[in-house]
Amino acid sequence: MSIYQKYGLKKIINASGKMTALGGSAVDTKIAQAMFEAAQDYVDVQELMLKAGRIIAEITTAEDACPTVGAAAGIAISVAALIAGKNLTLIEQLPYSEGLRNEVIIQKGHSINFGASILQMIRLGGGKIVEVGQTNYVEKSHIIDAISEKTVAIFYVKSHHAVQKGMLSLPEIIEISKENNIPIIVDAAAEEDIQKYIQMGAELVIYSGGKAIEGPTSGFICGKKELIEACRLQYKGIGRAMKVGKEQIMGLIAALEIYKNKVEDIEKQLQQVQWIVDQFQNIDGITASVVQDEAGRKIYRAQLKFDEERLNISTHEIIQQLERGEPAIFTRNHYANLGIISIDPRPLLPGQEKIIVNRIKEILRV
């Protein structure tokens, strides 16, 4: 019995992915041990923040880094740092930023909800949102025309949640930012490459520690030294409400130490996904296929498309029955309105793929 079942919480099979709603990642024993040891001792937190920043910076090839309680906090802190800088009076004034250089430009297709509104995270840091273009189409001129003396940053979202077509690419945005001397913030929360965007020239890049990195609920901002120093100072302002604990920091460092040497077994992932797909081949009313992550990451999932009329059940009812079962099974349901669910193999424990397949067949009576 796990600690969650001890307190009466239902057992979960996570086939959805590294999702905050399901607790992020199940951490490695070495990470758990680092957090356990950190929790049982004392440390100068300011010294820990600086040391952790140097370690993270070395791994990400950035000039410096700042631990956060999560990627969402990283957004608010990054925006606040660009608006208030190192001025304590302004730091204490945020999120009220009237009269300051506070406009943050974002492509309309990047105004996403990731479980909360990304625009709200920007506003928490004092940012005034300037959306440009249309939901599925943005041109360079949309960005250029929106730039003013009040522009403090351009915000770019690298995520499967964002619109993937019609948006300006990150290299195009970086080119605009350099030409106009405007910092760019990249939200790369779930991205696997923790060096790529720094090396492309982004000033601030935000990652989650609990997704691809498979650490505890945590995150970090990496980037230019001067800006990261300003990020750390926001813990005297809005950052105080989102402070990161010593256990999270040490768990994040341990996770990054493991992650930097990790080699992803894509072949194994593909084999697992293909096995799931094979179990639904030749079943009337189900189209099963292997699909890659929408944002181009090296993540492969089993996609099941249901003919609801032929199967005489809605996709939403299938999802509800999976989640009401024992154990509860959570699939990836971003396209449920199209009759599609996906199964992400990465969080699955050995043998759980068989439980999922059997439960779906049981629900569909096939």
CORHU-V861726 format. One record per residue. RES is the residue in one letter. SS is DSSP state (A for helix, B for strand, O for the rest). D_LAST is the distance of its C-alpha to the last C-alpha in Angstrom with 2 decimals. Layout:
BEGIN
res:RES ss:SS d_last:D_LAST
res:RES ss:SS d_last:D_LAST
END
This chain:
BEGIN
res:M ss:O d_last:31.69
res:S ss:O d_last:32.33
res:I ss:A d_last:35.14
res:Y ss:A d_last:32.79
res:Q ss:A d_last:31.19
res:K ss:A d_last:34.79
res:Y ss:O d_last:35.50
res:G ss:O d_last:32.43
res:L ss:O d_last:30.38
res:K ss:O d_last:26.62
res:K ss:O d_last:25.22
res:I ss:B d_last:23.78
res:I ss:B d_last:21.60
res:N ss:B d_last:22.99
res:A ss:B d_last:20.79
res:S ss:O d_last:22.92
res:G ss:O d_last:26.14
res:K ss:O d_last:29.73
res:M ss:O d_last:29.73
res:T ss:A d_last:32.66
res:A ss:A d_last:30.48
res:L ss:A d_last:28.86
res:G ss:O d_last:32.20
res:G ss:O d_last:32.60
res:S ss:O d_last:32.53
res:A ss:O d_last:32.52
res:V ss:O d_last:35.98
res:D ss:O d_last:37.34
res:T ss:A d_last:39.51
res:K ss:A d_last:42.62
res:I ss:A d_last:42.00
res:A ss:A d_last:41.53
res:Q ss:A d_last:44.73
res:A ss:A d_last:46.65
res:M ss:A d_last:45.69
res:F ss:A d_last:46.57
res:E ss:A d_last:49.99
res:A ss:A d_last:50.65
res:A ss:A d_last:49.97
res:Q ss:O d_last:52.60
res:D ss:O d_last:55.52
res:Y ss:O d_last:57.45
res:V ss:O d_last:58.00
res:D ss:O d_last:59.90
res:V ss:A d_last:57.01
res:Q ss:A d_last:58.97
res:E ss:A d_last:59.73
res:L ss:A d_last:56.08
res:M ss:A d_last:55.00
res:L ss:A d_last:57.50
res:K ss:A d_last:56.57
res:A ss:A d_last:52.83
res:G ss:A d_last:53.54
res:R ss:A d_last:55.45
res:I ss:A d_last:52.70
res:I ss:A d_last:50.00
res:A ss:A d_last:52.37
res:E ss:A d_last:52.93
res:I ss:A d_last:49.22
res:T ss:A d_last:48.53
res:T ss:O d_last:51.85
res:A ss:O d_last:52.91
res:E ss:O d_last:56.45
res:D ss:B d_last:55.35
res:A ss:B d_last:52.41
res:C ss:B d_last:51.80
res:P ss:B d_last:49.12
res:T ss:B d_last:47.30
res:V ss:O d_last:44.97
res:G ss:O d_last:42.26
res:A ss:A d_last:41.90
res:A ss:A d_last:42.29
res:A ss:A d_last:45.60
res:G ss:A d_last:46.52
res:I ss:A d_last:46.32
res:A ss:A d_last:48.65
res:I ss:A d_last:51.03
res:S ss:A d_last:51.23
res:V ss:A d_last:52.09
res:A ss:A d_last:54.60
res:A ss:A d_last:56.23
res:L ss:A d_last:56.84
res:I ss:A d_last:58.28
res:A ss:A d_last:60.39
res:G ss:O d_last:61.05
res:K ss:O d_last:63.17
res:N ss:O d_last:65.14
res:L ss:A d_last:64.74
res:T ss:A d_last:65.90
res:L ss:A d_last:63.21
res:I ss:A d_last:60.59
res:E ss:A d_last:61.42
res:Q ss:A d_last:61.37
res:L ss:O d_last:57.74
res:P ss:O d_last:55.43
res:Y ss:O d_last:58.30
res:S ss:O d_last:59.29
res:E ss:O d_last:61.23
res:G ss:O d_last:63.95
res:L ss:O d_last:62.43
res:R ss:O d_last:60.82
res:N ss:O d_last:57.27
res:E ss:B d_last:55.26
res:V ss:B d_last:51.98
res:I ss:B d_last:50.60
res:I ss:B d_last:46.83
res:Q ss:B d_last:44.85
res:K ss:A d_last:43.01
res:G ss:A d_last:39.66
res:H ss:A d_last:40.22
res:S ss:O d_last:40.67
res:I ss:O d_last:37.34
res:N ss:B d_last:35.79
res:F ss:O d_last:34.51
res:G ss:O d_last:34.00
res:A ss:O d_last:37.55
res:S ss:B d_last:39.73
res:I ss:A d_last:41.33
res:L ss:A d_last:44.24
res:Q ss:A d_last:44.89
res:M ss:A d_last:45.15
res:I ss:A d_last:47.76
res:R ss:A d_last:49.62
res:L ss:A d_last:49.73
res:G ss:O d_last:51.86
res:G ss:O d_last:54.14
res:G ss:O d_last:52.72
res:K ss:B d_last:53.12
res:I ss:B d_last:50.17
res:V ss:B d_last:50.95
res:E ss:B d_last:47.81
res:V ss:B d_last:48.38
res:G ss:O d_last:46.84
res:Q ss:B d_last:43.72
res:T ss:O d_last:40.15
res:N ss:O d_last:39.25
res:Y ss:B d_last:42.72
res:V ss:O d_last:45.67
res:E ss:O d_last:48.79
res:K ss:A d_last:51.47
res:S ss:A d_last:53.90
res:H ss:A d_last:51.73
res:I ss:A d_last:52.28
res:I ss:A d_last:55.95
res:D ss:A d_last:56.78
res:A ss:A d_last:55.33
res:I ss:O d_last:57.49
res:S ss:O d_last:60.50
res:E ss:O d_last:62.96
res:K ss:O d_last:60.55
res:T ss:B d_last:57.67
res:V ss:B d_last:56.94
res:A ss:B d_last:53.71
res:I ss:B d_last:50.93
res:F ss:B d_last:47.47
res:Y ss:B d_last:44.66
res:V ss:B d_last:41.01
res:K ss:O d_last:39.04
res:S ss:O d_last:35.50
res:H ss:O d_last:32.03
res:H ss:O d_last:32.69
res:A ss:O d_last:35.62
res:V ss:O d_last:35.62
res:Q ss:O d_last:35.47
res:K ss:O d_last:37.14
res:G ss:O d_last:40.63
res:M ss:O d_last:41.93
res:L ss:O d_last:44.96
res:S ss:O d_last:44.20
res:L ss:A d_last:45.58
res:P ss:A d_last:48.32
res:E ss:A d_last:49.43
res:I ss:A d_last:49.59
res:I ss:A d_last:51.49
res:E ss:A d_last:53.94
res:I ss:A d_last:54.59
res:S ss:A d_last:55.04
res:K ss:A d_last:57.55
res:E ss:A d_last:59.47
res:N ss:O d_last:59.87
res:N ss:O d_last:60.26
res:I ss:O d_last:57.39
res:P ss:O d_last:55.17
res:I ss:B d_last:51.45
res:I ss:B d_last:48.91
res:V ss:B d_last:45.54
res:D ss:B d_last:42.58
res:A ss:O d_last:40.60
res:A ss:O d_last:38.85
res:A ss:O d_last:35.71
res:E ss:O d_last:37.23
res:E ss:O d_last:37.34
res:D ss:O d_last:40.76
res:I ss:O d_last:43.38
res:Q ss:O d_last:46.34
res:K ss:A d_last:45.44
res:Y ss:A d_last:46.45
res:I ss:A d_last:49.65
res:Q ss:A d_last:50.65
res:M ss:A d_last:49.96
res:G ss:O d_last:52.58
res:A ss:O d_last:50.92
res:E ss:O d_last:53.28
res:L ss:B d_last:50.73
res:V ss:B d_last:47.14
res:I ss:B d_last:44.83
res:Y ss:B d_last:42.04
res:S ss:B d_last:39.76
res:G ss:O d_last:40.22
res:G ss:O d_last:36.86
res:K ss:O d_last:34.53
res:A ss:O d_last:34.99
res:I ss:O d_last:37.93
res:E ss:O d_last:35.86
res:G ss:O d_last:38.79
res:P ss:O d_last:39.31
res:T ss:O d_last:39.29
res:S ss:O d_last:42.20
res:G ss:B d_last:43.32
res:F ss:B d_last:46.37
res:I ss:B d_last:48.47
res:C ss:B d_last:50.18
res:G ss:B d_last:52.80
res:K ss:O d_last:56.49
res:K ss:A d_last:58.75
res:E ss:A d_last:60.67
res:L ss:A d_last:57.57
res:I ss:A d_last:55.90
res:E ss:A d_last:59.11
res:A ss:A d_last:58.77
res:C ss:A d_last:55.13
res:R ss:A d_last:56.28
res:L ss:A d_last:58.98
res:Q ss:A d_last:56.46
res:Y ss:A d_last:55.78
res:K ss:A d_last:59.11
res:G ss:O d_last:57.58
res:I ss:A d_last:54.06
res:G ss:A d_last:52.67
res:R ss:A d_last:53.97
res:A ss:A d_last:51.18
res:M ss:A d_last:48.61
res:K ss:O d_last:50.40
res:V ss:O d_last:48.59
res:G ss:O d_last:49.14
res:K ss:A d_last:50.65
res:E ss:A d_last:47.48
res:Q ss:A d_last:45.36
res:I ss:A d_last:47.95
res:M ss:A d_last:48.14
res:G ss:A d_last:44.37
res:L ss:A d_last:44.22
res:I ss:A d_last:46.96
res:A ss:A d_last:45.23
res:A ss:A d_last:41.96
res:L ss:A d_last:43.92
res:E ss:A d_last:45.75
res:I ss:A d_last:42.46
res:Y ss:A d_last:40.95
res:K ss:O d_last:43.94
res:N ss:O d_last:43.37
res:K ss:O d_last:39.59
res:V ss:O d_last:38.03
res:E ss:O d_last:34.45
res:D ss:O d_last:32.25
res:I ss:A d_last:30.44
res:E ss:A d_last:29.31
res:K ss:A d_last:27.56
res:Q ss:A d_last:25.90
res:L ss:A d_last:24.72
res:Q ss:A d_last:23.41
res:Q ss:A d_last:21.38
res:V ss:A d_last:19.96
res:Q ss:A d_last:19.30
res:W ss:A d_last:17.40
res:I ss:A d_last:15.00
res:V ss:A d_last:14.75
res:D ss:A d_last:14.25
res:Q ss:O d_last:11.04
res:F ss:O d_last:9.45
res:Q ss:O d_last:11.59
res:N ss:O d_last:10.80
res:I ss:O d_last:7.40
res:D ss:O d_last:8.68
res:G ss:O d_last:9.80
res:I ss:B d_last:10.13
res:T ss:B d_last:13.51
res:A ss:B d_last:14.25
res:S ss:B d_last:17.92
res:V ss:B d_last:20.71
res:V ss:B d_last:23.21
res:Q ss:B d_last:26.63
res:D ss:O d_last:28.06
res:E ss:O d_last:29.51
res:A ss:O d_last:32.99
res:G ss:O d_last:33.16
res:R ss:O d_last:32.96
res:K ss:O d_last:31.75
res:I ss:O d_last:28.45
res:Y ss:B d_last:25.15
res:R ss:B d_last:21.75
res:A ss:B d_last:18.12
res:Q ss:B d_last:17.40
res:L ss:B d_last:14.11
res:K ss:B d_last:14.74
res:F ss:B d_last:12.53
res:D ss:O d_last:13.27
res:E ss:A d_last:13.67
res:E ss:A d_last:14.71
res:R ss:A d_last:11.91
res:L ss:A d_last:9.25
res:N ss:O d_last:11.96
res:I ss:O d_last:12.43
res:S ss:O d_last:15.11
res:T ss:A d_last:15.18
res:H ss:A d_last:17.85
res:E ss:A d_last:15.84
res:I ss:A d_last:13.16
res:I ss:A d_last:16.33
res:Q ss:A d_last:17.96
res:Q ss:A d_last:15.30
res:L ss:A d_last:15.36
res:E ss:A d_last:19.14
res:R ss:A d_last:19.49
res:G ss:O d_last:17.68
res:E ss:O d_last:19.70
res:P ss:O d_last:20.31
res:A ss:B d_last:20.13
res:I ss:B d_last:18.41
res:F ss:B d_last:20.29
res:T ss:B d_last:19.06
res:R ss:B d_last:21.36
res:N ss:O d_last:21.20
res:H ss:O d_last:24.27
res:Y ss:O d_last:22.48
res:A ss:A d_last:20.14
res:N ss:A d_last:22.18
res:L ss:A d_last:21.01
res:G ss:O d_last:17.29
res:I ss:B d_last:17.46
res:I ss:B d_last:17.12
res:S ss:B d_last:18.44
res:I ss:B d_last:18.48
res:D ss:B d_last:22.05
res:P ss:O d_last:22.52
res:R ss:O d_last:26.18
res:P ss:O d_last:26.08
res:L ss:O d_last:23.43
res:L ss:O d_last:24.84
res:P ss:O d_last:24.04
res:G ss:O d_last:20.63
res:Q ss:A d_last:19.29
res:E ss:A d_last:17.10
res:K ss:A d_last:15.00
res:I ss:A d_last:14.87
res:I ss:A d_last:13.76
res:V ss:A d_last:10.89
res:N ss:A d_last:9.68
res:R ss:A d_last:10.45
res:I ss:A d_last:8.69
res:K ss:A d_last:5.22
res:E ss:A d_last:6.75
res:I ss:A d_last:8.09
res:L ss:A d_last:5.47
res:R ss:O d_last:3.79
res:V ss:O d_last:0.00
END
